[in-house]
Amino acid sequence: MASLPGPFGFGAANLGNLYAPMSDQQAHAILAAAWDCGIRYFDTAPHYGLGLSERRLGAFLAGRPRAEFVVSTKVGRLLVPDPAGAGRLDEANQFAVPADHRRVWDFTAAGVRRSLEESLTRMGLDSVDVAYLHDPEEYDLQPALATGLPALAALREEGLVRAIGVGSKSVAALAAAARSGVADVLMVAGRFTLLDQSAGDDVLPECHARATGVAVASVFNSGLLATPEPSGSSRFEYAAAPADVVVTAREIAAVCAEFGVDLPTAALHFPLRDPAVQAVVAGAATPGEIRQNDRRLRAHVPAELWTTLRDKGLIRA
């Protein structure tokens, strides 16, 4: 099983100006707070801000001993120059960066190699610890896995990556990757949370059977679970939260409060109850958010909370 330093990993989508711009200084301060909290697993992708996240992460890590941190990035989307887009923002993908590149799907062996090599250049590294196929279901799942996983396995043999897998919000993609027997680790995005335990049906059992490691991302489901009192204006799955989902989140929050636990704390702890899950991966827009989530992960959550949520039909696992 691939080993990820946990229980807290840093998700670097925000460093790519997800939803709103931030300065290089702000990005550095967020990463410094993560490092000071003891976080040593950092996840990024070319998709995040058209390479901005990788560049900012690489600039920060350049001053840290390479043996002390683990980095994962993703392949499947090549970044191709698009000068015509330089005058507008990448709003279609929710990143506040100039759209001077466009994403081109490529899960071929050549495309996977090129993607990783370009990521290494952006980050100033000679290897990464983990490379994930990124959202293969958004392209064409079976062809993407059929070419992409062997391509990553070849790069693993060369030593350009230590571990390989798939990062996705699709249970079908994650389960297929686990069944392939090739993946060392999976990044399960938003599918093993207080509001969505669908990865518990097929994905996690396959991971248990094959000793495949798991990192769980999007534990707040894009924001709805990120505050003690869920708001109807919060995002869920990168869009406005449906009213019925908000109601469920509020019901879960009320039970958590009965046990003296706030909703975000429960959201962070929930996935770690499964033995395959090595880390929860969360981003931040400020250094304070990192510190707060670190404190939440260090807090005690009574086992009776999970029993009560299950007995009330609010969670399945």
C-alpha positions in Angstrom: 0.0 0.0 0.0 1.3 3.5 -0.9 1.9 5.5 2.3 0.7 9.1 2.5 1.6 11.3 5.5 -1.6 12.1 7.3 -4.0 12.6 8.7 -4.1 16.0 7.1 -3.1 16.8 3.5 -3.2 20.1 1.8 -5.3 20.5 -1.4 -3.8 23.2 -3.6 -6.8 24.1 -5.8 -7.2 27.5 -4.1 -3.6 28.3 -4.9 -4.7 28.4 -8.6 -7.2 31.2 -7.8 -10.2 29.0 -7.5 -13.3 31.2 -7.3 -11.2 34.3 -6.4 -7.7 35.7 -6.9 -5.0 35.6 -4.3 -1.5 37.1 -4.4 1.7 35.1 -4.4 2.3 36.4 -0.9 -1.1 35.1 0.3 -0.4 31.7 -1.3 3.0 31.5 0.4 1.4 32.4 3.8 -1.2 29.6 3.4 1.5 27.1 2.6 3.7 28.3 5.5 0.8 27.8 7.9 0.3 24.3 6.5 3.9 23.5 7.0 4.0 24.9 10.5 1.0 22.7 11.3 3.0 19.7 10.3 1.3 19.0 7.0 3.7 17.2 4.7 1.4 16.0 1.9 0.6 18.5 -0.8 -1.8 17.8 -3.7 -2.0 19.8 -6.9 -2.8 19.6 -10.6 -2.2 21.4 -13.9 -5.9 22.0 -14.0 -5.8 24.3 -11.0 -5.3 27.7 -12.3 -3.8 26.6 -15.6 -0.5 25.6 -13.8 -0.5 28.5 -11.3 -1.1 26.1 -8.3 1.9 23.9 -9.3 4.1 27.0 -9.8 3.2 28.4 -6.4 3.6 25.1 -4.6 6.9 24.5 -6.3 8.2 27.9 -5.3 7.3 27.2 -1.7 8.7 23.7 -1.5 12.0 24.8 -3.1 13.3 25.8 0.3 12.3 22.6 2.1 14.2 19.3 2.3 12.9 17.0 -0.4 12.8 14.0 1.8 10.4 15.7 4.2 7.4 16.1 2.0 5.1 14.2 -0.4 3.7 15.8 -3.5 1.0 14.5 -5.8 -0.1 15.9 -9.1 -2.4 14.8 -11.9 -2.3 13.9 -15.6 -4.9 13.8 -18.4 -5.2 17.5 -19.2 -2.4 19.1 -21.2 -2.0 22.9 -21.1 -1.7 24.3 -24.6 -1.0 28.0 -25.3 -4.1 30.0 -26.3 -3.0 33.6 -26.9 -6.6 34.5 -27.9 -7.8 33.9 -24.4 -5.3 36.1 -22.6 -7.7 39.0 -22.4 -10.3 37.0 -20.4 -10.4 34.9 -17.3 -10.8 31.2 -17.0 -14.2 31.6 -15.5 -15.7 28.6 -17.3 -13.5 26.5 -15.0 -14.0 28.8 -12.0 -10.4 30.0 -11.8 -9.6 33.7 -11.7 -6.5 33.5 -14.0 -6.0 34.6 -17.6 -7.2 32.0 -20.0 -4.0 32.1 -22.0 -3.8 28.3 -22.1 -6.5 25.8 -22.8 -6.9 22.3 -21.5 -6.6 19.4 -24.0 -7.5 15.9 -22.9 -4.8 13.4 -23.5 -4.5 10.0 -21.7 -2.1 8.5 -24.2 1.4 7.3 -23.1 2.9 10.3 -24.8 0.4 12.7 -23.3 0.8 11.3 -19.8 4.5 11.6 -20.0 4.4 15.1 -21.4 1.9 16.2 -18.7 4.1 14.9 -15.9 7.3 16.4 -17.4 5.6 19.8 -17.7 4.4 19.6 -14.1 7.9 18.7 -12.9 9.2 21.8 -14.7 6.5 24.0 -13.2 7.2 22.7 -9.7 11.0 22.6 -10.1 11.1 18.9 -9.1 12.8 15.9 -10.6 10.1 13.5 -9.5 6.7 13.5 -7.7 5.6 10.9 -5.2 2.1 10.3 -6.6 0.6 10.9 -10.0 -3.2 10.5 -10.5 -5.2 10.2 -13.7 -7.4 13.3 -13.3 -11.2 12.9 -13.9 -10.9 10.2 -16.6 -14.7 9.9 -16.7 -15.0 13.4 -18.0 -13.2 12.3 -21.1 -14.0 8.7 -21.8 -13.5 6.4 -18.9 -12.5 3.0 -20.4 -10.1 4.3 -23.1 -8.6 6.7 -20.5 -7.9 3.9 -18.0 -6.8 1.5 -20.7 -4.0 3.8 -21.9 -3.5 6.1 -18.9 -2.9 3.5 -16.2 -0.2 1.6 -18.1 1.4 4.9 -19.0 1.6 5.8 -15.4 2.9 2.4 -14.5 5.8 2.8 -17.0 6.7 6.2 -15.4 6.6 4.5 -12.0 9.1 1.9 -13.2 11.3 4.7 -14.4 11.3 6.3 -11.0 9.6 9.5 -12.1 6.7 8.7 -9.7 6.6 6.5 -6.6 2.9 5.7 -6.7 0.1 6.0 -9.2 -3.7 6.0 -9.2 -6.8 7.9 -10.1 -8.2 11.1 -8.6 -11.9 11.5 -9.3 -15.4 12.2 -8.0 -16.8 9.3 -10.1 -17.4 6.2 -8.1 -17.3 4.2 -11.4 -13.9 5.5 -12.3 -12.5 4.9 -8.8 -13.9 1.4 -8.6 -12.5 0.5 -12.0 -9.1 1.9 -11.1 -9.1 -0.2 -7.8 -10.1 -3.3 -9.7 -7.3 -2.8 -12.2 -4.8 -3.9 -9.7 -2.4 -1.2 -11.0 -3.3 1.6 -8.7 -1.3 2.2 -5.5 -3.6 4.9 -4.2 -6.8 6.7 -5.1 -8.0 10.2 -4.4 -11.7 10.0 -3.6 -13.2 13.4 -4.1 -16.5 14.1 -2.4 -17.7 10.5 -2.3 -16.9 9.5 1.2 -18.3 12.4 3.2 -21.0 13.1 5.7 -23.3 13.8 2.8 -22.2 11.2 0.3 -20.9 7.8 1.2 -21.2 6.2 -2.2 -17.5 5.2 -2.3 -18.3 2.9 0.6 -20.3 0.6 -1.6 -17.7 -0.5 -4.2 -14.5 1.6 -4.0 -13.4 1.1 -0.4 -14.1 -2.6 -0.3 -11.9 -3.0 -3.4 -9.2 -0.9 -1.7 -9.3 -3.1 1.4 -9.1 -6.3 -0.7 -6.1 -5.0 -2.7 -4.3 -2.9 -0.1 -4.8 0.3 -2.1 -4.3 3.5 -0.2 -6.9 6.2 -0.2 -6.8 10.0 0.2 -10.3 11.6 0.7 -10.6 15.1 -0.8 -13.6 17.5 -0.9 -14.6 16.5 2.6 -16.7 19.6 2.9 -18.5 18.9 -0.4 -17.3 22.3 -1.9 -18.3 24.3 1.2 -21.6 23.2 2.6 -20.0 21.2 5.4 -17.3 23.9 6.1 -19.3 25.9 8.7 -21.0 24.9 11.9 -24.3 26.1 10.6 -24.9 25.2 7.0 -26.1 28.0 4.8 -28.5 27.9 1.9 -26.0 30.1 0.0 -23.2 27.6 0.4 -21.8 25.6 -2.6 -22.4 21.9 -2.9 -20.5 20.0 -5.6 -19.2 23.3 -7.1 -22.7 24.7 -7.5 -25.5 26.2 -5.4 -26.6 23.7 -2.7 -30.0 22.1 -3.3 -32.5 22.8 -0.6 -33.0 19.2 0.5 -29.2 18.7 0.8 -29.0 21.8 3.0 -31.8 20.4 5.2 -29.8 17.1 5.6 -26.6 19.1 6.4 -28.4 21.0 9.1 -29.8 17.8 10.6 -26.3 16.4 10.8 -25.0 19.6 12.3 -27.7 19.5 15.0 -26.7 16.0 16.0 -23.0 17.0 16.1 -23.9 19.9 18.3 -25.5 17.5 20.8 -22.1 15.9 21.2 -20.2 19.1 21.5 -18.7 18.7 18.0 -19.0 21.3 15.2 -20.0 20.1 11.7 -16.6 20.8 10.0 -14.8 18.8 12.7 -17.1 15.9 12.1 -16.6 16.2 8.3 -12.8 16.0 8.7 -12.9 13.1 11.0 -15.6 11.0 9.3 -13.4 9.5 6.4 -10.5 8.6 8.7 -12.6 6.0 10.5 -12.0 3.7 7.5 -8.7 1.9 7.7 -7.9 2.4 4.0 -8.0 6.2 4.4 -4.6 7.6 5.1 -5.3 11.3 4.8 -8.1 13.8 4.3 -7.1 16.6 1.9 -8.5 20.1 2.3 -7.6 23.4 0.9 -7.8 26.9 2.4 -8.2 30.5 1.4 -6.4 31.9 4.4 -3.7 30.7 6.8 -6.4 30.9 9.6 -8.5 28.2 7.8 -5.5 25.8 7.8 -4.8 26.3 11.5 -8.5 25.9 12.3 -8.8 22.7 10.4 -5.6 21.4 12.0 -7.1 22.1 15.5 -10.3 20.3 14.4 -8.5 17.2 13.3 -6.8 17.1 16.7 -10.1 17.4 18.5 -11.8 14.4 20.1 -14.9 13.1 18.4 -16.9 10.5 20.5 -17.8 7.3 18.8 -21.4 7.7 20.0 -21.8 10.6 17.5 -21.3 8.2 14.5 -23.7 5.6 16.1 -26.4 8.3 16.6 -26.0 9.6 13.0 -26.3 6.1 11.7 -29.3 5.3 13.9 -31.1 8.4 12.6 -30.4 7.4 9.0 -28.2 10.4 8.4 -25.1 8.4 7.5 -24.7 4.8 6.2 -21.2 4.1 7.4 
